[in-house]
Amino acid sequence: MLFQALSDGDDDKDDDDDEEWAAQILDRRAPAWIGVAPGDEIENLFGAMVRLDDADGTCPVEHGKPLLADPTPDPGSWACGWLTNTGAETGIWRIDFGDTFGTGYLFETRRNARTVPVLGGSARSATADSRPEASPAAFRRVASLPIPIAPGETVEIRARIDTPTDIEDADPAWRPELAFDAAVRARADGFGVILGASALLIAFLAAFGRLLGAAPAQRYAVYFTAATLAAASAEGYLAPLFAGVPPIGPLLVDKLLEAGQVAAHLTFVAAFLAGALPGHQAPRWLHRLAVASFVALTAAVGLSYAQGGIEAAMRYHDLGFELDPLLEDPATSLPRLIAASVSVLWYASVLWAAGLLLRHRKEGAVLFALGALILVGALAGSSFLDLLFDDLDDDNLTLRYALLADALLFAAAMVRQSFGLRDQRDAALQGELAAIREKVRLDETLRDARRDLSFARGLAESRRERLALTGHDLRQPLTSLGLAADAADRSDPVLAETLRTGIAYLKSVLDQAVEDTRPESAGAGDGAPAPDGPRPEPDPEDLPLQLVFTNAQRMFGTEAAEKALAFDVTPTDLVVQVHPVALIRMVSNLVSNAIKYTPSGRIALAAIAAEEGAIIEVSDTGPGLSETEIAQVMQTYRRGADVDGIEGEGLGLSSVQENARSLGLRFSLHRNEEGGLTARISGIPLAPAGGSAP
């Protein structure tokens, strides 16, 4: 089907002659006599013929009813025309249909009362045979025997119209022998080039599809093979394979190949979409359409053969791009209507697939779309646009190159898609490799972290044991200090009370430290390291803040007095709910820091009630800290700038901040306008009994 168009090499028509005959037909008159010289050509001999009433009627010399005028002639009717050689030499012509439309007509010449069949019936051309029972070797081109006409001789041409439905498409040409021979040679040469190029392209596509596993290339190779074999069969190249076989055999093979190429092209489109859009439903529906198209076209051939025998089936061979029935009379021929409908579905599917690929911007989409436009434009144009685009008429070189370009564009689209998909697979593999490398890196990091964690736990366990031993060793000296305080009570009661307060504070801190070092307290049994996460704090107790203030005054009053610092403690009756030891440690650290870093002036300790709870403030008149230093001293082992000669490890403020965080309190430092620093603990819950000391 497709390459039958490529193999035609007929000369261009004479458009002026066509227009002249068209005008005469519209005028419902035609000359019955035409003069021709050797080398002259009549593009449509039917346009120069008039109708006869019967086979034995006399052909009019002047004007008669044009053969191509309405209504269409009845089957078996006759037409005639007179041709005179007006040249000085004998001319030889042929009646050349150039296609299988000629199988429905019989031509004969009459001169000197002698009738000679030249086409159809018992006439056989040297290059074609229109008889149904003849060999199918040259069904593609139907031409008469050579018709010689001497100078000045007039010959009557008679035609029997057996298939009038094809009369407007038949276009039998009155062609000089030399022009006919040149057309036949050009056709053979052109088809040879097409076969060679097709074989190379099929080999490339098959190898490409096999090496890269490209399903579209494999499907297109099948389609191109079917198209090439169908064209070769129609041209008679496969005739030796069917020697001695009834004509129905080659006909069936020819039609199966022609139907197969339509189905194969649809499967190629489905494979291309499947590669470009994995998971899309379109390929599945295209496969179903391919099967339905093959069945419908094969059934149409069977119907055509059943209705008109092998002649009708042979005329009905351009299955893929005959759209005329859709534009003319759809009821004229059911098989042709089926074939035309399948063609429309084929074209629409290819164009729709091209649009889908362009919309998703897939690799090779532009090349595929160009190939689809050329395919549909060339095939549909050769079917019914020849009146608008003369270059598409008679299967000339324009259509030949258009379809070759279409095949190359589809091949380029497949190459682009295959390499694009390979690049995507390579990128996916690279991404997977990068993910594996990242996993290995994370595994190594996790392994290092576990090793560091194990080391840290071991170190923490070692220090826990050391702290437990230290706490145990300090209990005895504290007991001795308590006895010394009792002895000092007789000579200096004030000193004894101060010692008892300090010893009690040290004992509470030591008891808490020893409690924290117990494995069961840390949540680790059998010597295992403590689990991650904060340890739950003891339940809060009602604590009058005045007791905390009095304790601080007793502990640090003497130290403040030795530095000539005023230690102002504002009495308070607030009662809070808090862990006593933790709050005492926080206040003690703040008062100790204030005394340590204040060279002169005063220290103030006060408490106020607020909506969010009690607030404890420790103020001093020392040098203070900058905003940068305030953020710095909150960190462990960090101190302010001017601390030379002052003992300390940088643990006091960080300890207060950690205790405040564990109790859900807020701790902050503020610079005083008159100088110095104010440390503030806020958010201390008040006791529910009114917040007053009992």
Backbone hydrogen bonds, N-H to C=O, Kabsch-Sander energy under -0.5 kcal/mol:
donor,donor_aa,acceptor,acceptor_aa,energy
5,A,1,M,-0.9
5,A,2,L,-0.5
6,L,2,L,-0.8
7,S,3,F,-1.8
8,D,4,Q,-0.6
8,D,5,A,-0.6
15,D,13,K,-1.1
18,D,14,D,-1.7
19,E,15,D,-2.4
20,E,16,D,-2.2
21,W,17,D,-2.6
22,A,18,D,-2.4
23,A,19,E,-2.3
24,Q,20,E,-1.9
25,I,21,W,-2.3
26,L,22,A,-2.3
27,D,23,A,-1.3
28,R,25,I,-1.8
29,R,24,Q,-2.2
30,A,64,G,-0.7
32,A,62,E,-3.4
34,I,82,W,-2.5
36,V,84,T,-3.1
40,D,37,A,-2.8
42,I,174,W,-1.9
43,E,41,E,-0.6
45,L,172,P,-4.0
47,G,44,N,-1.0
48,A,45,L,-1.5
49,M,46,F,-1.4
50,V,80,C,-2.7
51,R,65,K,-2.4
52,L,78,W,-2.5
57,G,54,D,-1.4
64,G,30,A,-1.3
67,L,49,M,-2.2
69,A,66,P,-1.0
76,G,161,I,-3.1
77,S,74,D,-1.9
77,S,161,I,-0.7
78,W,52,L,-0.6
79,A,159,A,-2.0
80,C,50,V,-2.6
81,G,157,I,-1.3
82,W,32,A,-3.1
83,L,155,V,-2.6
84,T,34,I,-2.3
85,N,153,E,-2.4
86,T,36,V,-2.5
86,T,84,T,-0.9
87,G,36,V,-0.6
91,G,149,I,-2.5
93,W,147,I,-2.1
94,R,175,R,-2.5
96,D,94,R,-0.8
96,D,173,A,-2.9
97,F,95,I,-0.6
97,F,142,V,-2.8
98,G,142,V,-1.1
102,G,99,D,-1.2
103,T,100,T,-1.7
104,G,101,F,-1.4
105,Y,102,G,-1.3
106,L,160,R,-1.5
107,F,119,L,-3.0
108,E,158,R,-2.3
109,T,116,V,-2.8
110,R,156,E,-2.4
111,R,114,R,-2.0
114,R,111,R,-1.3
116,V,109,T,-3.0
118,V,107,F,-2.2
119,L,107,F,-1.9
120,G,123,A,-0.5
123,A,120,G,-1.9
125,S,128,A,-1.6
134,A,131,R,-1.6
138,A,135,S,-0.6
139,F,136,P,-1.2
140,R,234,A,-1.1
141,R,138,A,-0.6
142,V,140,R,-0.5
143,A,141,R,-0.5
144,S,95,I,-2.1
145,L,118,V,-2.3
147,I,93,W,-3.4
149,I,91,G,-2.8
152,G,85,N,-2.8
153,E,150,A,-2.1
155,V,83,L,-3.1
156,E,110,R,-2.3
157,I,81,G,-3.1
158,R,108,E,-2.8
158,R,156,E,-0.5
159,A,79,A,-2.5
160,R,106,L,-2.8
161,I,77,S,-3.4
161,I,159,A,-0.5
162,D,104,G,-1.6
162,D,160,R,-1.1
163,T,104,G,-1.2
166,D,163,T,-1.5
167,I,164,P,-1.4
169,D,166,D,-1.1
170,A,166,D,-1.5
171,D,167,I,-0.7
173,A,96,D,-2.7
174,W,42,I,-3.7
175,R,94,R,-2.7
175,R,173,A,-1.0
177,E,92,I,-2.8
180,F,176,P,-2.7
181,D,177,E,-3.0
182,A,178,L,-2.4
183,A,179,A,-2.4
184,V,180,F,-2.6
185,R,181,D,-2.6
186,A,182,A,-2.8
187,R,183,A,-2.6
188,A,184,V,-2.6
189,D,185,R,-3.2
190,G,186,A,-3.1
191,F,187,R,-2.6
192,G,188,A,-2.2
193,V,189,D,-2.3
194,I,190,G,-2.3
195,L,191,F,-2.7
196,G,192,G,-2.4
197,A,193,V,-2.8
198,S,194,I,-2.6
199,A,195,L,-2.4
200,L,196,G,-2.0
201,L,197,A,-2.3
202,I,198,S,-2.8
203,A,199,A,-2.4
204,F,200,L,-2.4
205,L,201,L,-2.7
206,A,202,I,-2.6
207,A,203,A,-2.4
208,F,204,F,-3.0
209,G,205,L,-2.8
210,R,206,A,-2.1
211,L,207,A,-2.7
212,L,208,F,-2.2
213,G,209,G,-0.8
214,A,209,G,-0.9
215,A,213,G,-0.9
218,Q,214,A,-1.7
219,R,215,A,-2.5
220,Y,216,P,-2.7
221,A,217,A,-2.0
222,V,218,Q,-1.6
223,Y,219,R,-2.4
224,F,220,Y,-3.0
225,T,221,A,-2.1
226,A,222,V,-2.5
227,A,223,Y,-2.5
228,T,224,F,-2.5
229,L,225,T,-2.6
230,A,226,A,-2.3
231,A,227,A,-2.2
232,A,228,T,-2.7
233,S,229,L,-2.6
234,A,230,A,-2.3
235,E,231,A,-1.8
236,G,232,A,-0.5
236,G,233,S,-1.0
237,Y,232,A,-2.2
238,L,232,A,-0.7
239,A,236,G,-1.3
241,L,238,L,-1.3
242,F,239,A,-2.0
243,A,240,P,-1.0
245,V,242,F,-2.2
249,G,246,P,-1.9
251,L,247,P,-2.2
252,L,248,I,-2.3
253,V,249,G,-2.2
254,D,250,P,-2.8
255,K,251,L,-2.5
256,L,252,L,-2.5
257,L,253,V,-2.2
258,E,254,D,-2.0
259,A,255,K,-2.7
260,G,256,L,-2.4
261,Q,257,L,-2.0
262,V,258,E,-1.0
263,A,259,A,-1.8
264,A,260,G,-3.1
265,H,261,Q,-2.1
266,L,262,V,-1.7
267,T,263,A,-2.0
268,F,264,A,-2.0
269,V,265,H,-2.2
270,A,266,L,-2.2
271,A,267,T,-2.5
272,F,268,F,-2.5
273,L,269,V,-2.3
274,A,270,A,-2.4
275,G,271,A,-2.0
276,A,272,F,-1.9
277,L,273,L,-3.4
280,H,277,L,-2.0
285,W,281,Q,-1.6
286,L,282,A,-2.5
287,H,283,P,-2.1
288,R,284,R,-1.8
289,L,285,W,-2.3
290,A,286,L,-2.3
291,V,287,H,-2.0
292,A,288,R,-2.5
293,S,289,L,-2.7
294,F,290,A,-2.2
295,V,291,V,-2.3
296,A,292,A,-2.6
297,L,293,S,-2.8
298,T,294,F,-2.3
299,A,295,V,-2.4
300,A,296,A,-2.2
301,V,297,L,-2.0
302,G,298,T,-2.0
303,L,299,A,-2.5
304,S,300,A,-2.5
305,Y,301,V,-2.5
306,A,302,G,-2.4
307,Q,303,L,-2.2
308,G,304,S,-2.5
309,G,305,Y,-2.2
312,A,308,G,-0.9
313,A,309,G,-1.9
314,M,310,I,-2.3
315,R,311,E,-2.3
316,Y,312,A,-1.6
317,H,315,R,-1.4
319,L,317,H,-2.0
322,E,318,D,-0.5
323,L,321,F,-0.9
326,L,323,L,-1.4
327,L,323,L,-0.8
327,L,324,D,-1.4
328,E,324,D,-2.4
332,T,329,D,-2.1
337,L,333,S,-2.0
338,I,334,L,-2.4
339,A,335,P,-2.4
340,A,336,R,-2.6
341,S,337,L,-2.2
342,V,338,I,-2.4
343,S,339,A,-2.2
344,V,340,A,-2.1
345,L,341,S,-2.1
346,W,342,V,-2.5
347,Y,343,S,-2.9
348,A,344,V,-2.7
349,S,345,L,-2.4
350,V,346,W,-2.2
351,L,347,Y,-2.4
352,W,348,A,-2.6
353,A,349,S,-2.5
354,A,350,V,-2.1
355,G,351,L,-2.3
356,L,352,W,-2.3
357,L,353,A,-2.3
358,L,354,A,-2.3
359,R,355,G,-2.3
360,H,356,L,-1.5
361,R,357,L,-0.5
361,R,358,L,-0.8
362,K,357,L,-1.8
365,A,362,K,-1.9
368,F,364,G,-2.4
369,A,365,A,-2.6
370,L,366,V,-2.4
371,G,367,L,-2.5
372,A,368,F,-2.5
373,L,369,A,-2.4
374,I,370,L,-2.4
375,L,371,G,-2.6
376,V,372,A,-2.6
377,G,373,L,-2.7
378,A,374,I,-2.8
379,L,375,L,-2.4
380,A,376,V,-2.5
381,G,377,G,-1.9
382,S,378,A,-2.2
383,S,379,L,-0.8
383,S,380,A,-0.5
384,F,380,A,-2.0
385,L,381,G,-1.7
388,L,385,L,-1.0
389,F,385,L,-2.9
390,D,388,L,-0.6
392,L,389,F,-1.7
393,D,390,D,-1.8
395,D,392,L,-0.6
396,N,393,D,-0.8
399,L,391,D,-0.5
400,R,396,N,-1.9
401,Y,397,L,-2.9
402,A,398,T,-2.0
403,L,399,L,-2.4
404,L,400,R,-1.9
405,A,401,Y,-2.8
406,D,402,A,-2.0
407,A,403,L,-2.0
408,L,404,L,-2.3
409,L,405,A,-2.5
410,F,406,D,-2.3
411,A,407,A,-2.2
412,A,408,L,-2.7
413,A,409,L,-2.5
414,M,410,F,-2.2
415,V,411,A,-2.3
416,R,412,A,-2.7
417,Q,413,A,-2.6
418,S,414,M,-2.7
419,F,415,V,-2.5
420,G,416,R,-2.3
421,L,417,Q,-3.0
422,R,418,S,-2.1
423,D,419,F,-2.4
424,Q,420,G,-2.1
425,R,421,L,-2.5
426,D,422,R,-2.8
427,A,423,D,-2.7
428,A,424,Q,-2.5
429,L,425,R,-2.6
430,Q,426,D,-2.8
431,G,427,A,-2.6
432,E,428,A,-2.6
433,L,429,L,-2.8
434,A,430,Q,-2.7
435,A,431,G,-2.3
436,I,432,E,-2.3
437,R,433,L,-2.6
438,E,434,A,-2.5
439,K,435,A,-2.4
440,V,436,I,-2.6
441,R,437,R,-2.5
442,L,438,E,-2.8
443,D,439,K,-2.7
444,E,440,V,-2.6
445,T,441,R,-2.7
446,L,442,L,-3.0
447,R,443,D,-2.7
448,D,444,E,-2.7
449,A,445,T,-2.7
450,R,446,L,-2.7
451,R,447,R,-2.3
452,D,448,D,-2.8
453,L,449,A,-3.0
454,S,450,R,-2.6
455,F,451,R,-2.3
456,A,452,D,-3.0
457,R,453,L,-2.8
458,G,454,S,-2.2
459,L,455,F,-2.7
460,A,456,A,-3.0
461,E,457,R,-2.6
462,S,458,G,-2.2
463,R,459,L,-2.5
464,R,460,A,-2.5
465,E,461,E,-2.3
466,R,462,S,-2.1
467,L,463,R,-3.0
468,A,464,R,-2.3
469,L,465,E,-2.2
470,T,466,R,-2.5
471,G,467,L,-2.7
472,H,468,A,-2.2
473,D,469,L,-2.3
474,L,470,T,-1.7
475,R,471,G,-0.8
475,R,472,H,-0.7
476,Q,472,H,-0.6
478,L,474,L,-1.8
479,T,475,R,-2.0
480,S,476,Q,-2.2
481,L,477,P,-2.5
482,G,478,L,-2.0
483,L,479,T,-1.8
484,A,480,S,-2.1
485,A,481,L,-2.2
486,D,482,G,-1.7
487,A,483,L,-1.8
488,A,484,A,-2.2
489,D,485,A,-0.9
490,R,487,A,-1.0
492,D,488,A,-3.3
496,A,492,D,-2.3
497,E,493,P,-2.4
498,T,494,V,-2.2
499,L,495,L,-2.6
500,R,496,A,-2.5
501,T,497,E,-2.3
502,G,498,T,-2.3
503,I,499,L,-3.0
504,A,500,R,-2.8
505,Y,501,T,-2.3
506,L,502,G,-2.7
507,K,503,I,-2.7
508,S,504,A,-2.3
509,V,505,Y,-2.4
510,L,506,L,-2.7
511,D,507,K,-2.9
512,Q,508,S,-2.2
513,A,509,V,-2.3
514,V,510,L,-2.7
515,E,511,D,-2.5
516,D,512,Q,-2.3
517,T,513,A,-1.1
518,R,515,E,-1.1
522,A,518,R,-1.8
523,G,519,P,-0.5
524,A,519,P,-2.6
525,G,523,G,-0.5
528,A,525,G,-1.9
541,E,578,V,-2.3
543,L,576,V,-3.5
545,L,574,L,-2.6
547,L,544,P,-1.0
548,V,544,P,-0.9
549,F,545,L,-2.5
550,T,546,Q,-2.7
551,N,547,L,-2.3
552,A,548,V,-2.1
553,Q,549,F,-2.4
554,R,550,T,-2.4
555,M,551,N,-2.2
556,F,552,A,-2.5
557,G,553,Q,-1.6
560,A,556,F,-2.3
561,A,557,G,-2.3
562,E,558,T,-2.2
563,K,559,E,-1.0
564,A,561,A,-1.7
565,L,560,A,-2.9
566,A,601,G,-2.0
568,D,566,A,-0.7
568,D,603,I,-3.3
569,V,567,F,-0.6
570,T,568,D,-0.6
570,T,605,L,-2.8
575,V,691,G,-1.2
576,V,543,L,-2.7
577,Q,685,P,-2.5
578,V,541,E,-2.4
578,V,576,V,-0.7
583,L,579,H,-2.0
584,I,580,P,-2.7
585,R,581,V,-2.5
586,M,582,A,-2.1
587,V,583,L,-2.6
588,S,584,I,-2.6
589,N,585,R,-2.4
590,L,586,M,-2.0
591,V,587,V,-2.6
592,S,588,S,-2.6
593,N,589,N,-2.4
594,A,590,L,-2.3
595,I,591,V,-2.4
596,K,592,S,-2.3
597,Y,593,N,-2.3
598,T,594,A,-0.6
598,T,595,I,-0.6
603,I,566,A,-3.6
604,A,619,S,-2.5
605,L,568,D,-2.8
606,A,617,E,-2.1
608,I,615,I,-2.2
610,A,613,G,-1.4
613,G,610,A,-1.2
614,A,684,I,-3.0
615,I,608,I,-2.7
616,I,681,I,-2.6
617,E,606,A,-2.6
618,V,679,A,-2.4
619,S,604,A,-2.3
620,D,677,L,-1.7
621,T,602,R,-0.8
630,I,626,S,-2.5
631,A,627,E,-1.7
632,Q,628,T,-1.5
633,V,629,E,-2.8
634,M,630,I,-0.7
635,Q,632,Q,-1.7
637,Y,650,G,-1.8
638,R,635,Q,-1.3
638,R,650,G,-0.9
643,V,641,A,-1.4
646,I,643,V,-2.0
647,E,645,G,-0.5
655,S,651,L,-2.2
656,V,652,G,-2.1
657,Q,653,L,-2.5
658,E,654,S,-2.2
659,N,655,S,-2.5
660,A,656,V,-2.6
661,R,657,Q,-2.1
662,S,658,E,-2.2
663,L,659,N,-1.7
664,G,660,A,-0.6
664,G,661,R,-0.9
665,L,660,A,-3.2
666,R,682,S,-2.3
668,S,680,R,-2.0
670,H,678,T,-2.2
672,N,676,G,-1.9
675,G,672,N,-1.1
678,T,670,H,-2.7
679,A,618,V,-2.9
680,R,668,S,-2.8
681,I,616,I,-2.7
682,S,666,R,-2.7
682,S,680,R,-0.5
684,I,614,A,-2.0
687,A,575,V,-3.0
690,G,688,P,-0.8
692,S,689,A,-0.6
693,A,573,D,-1.3
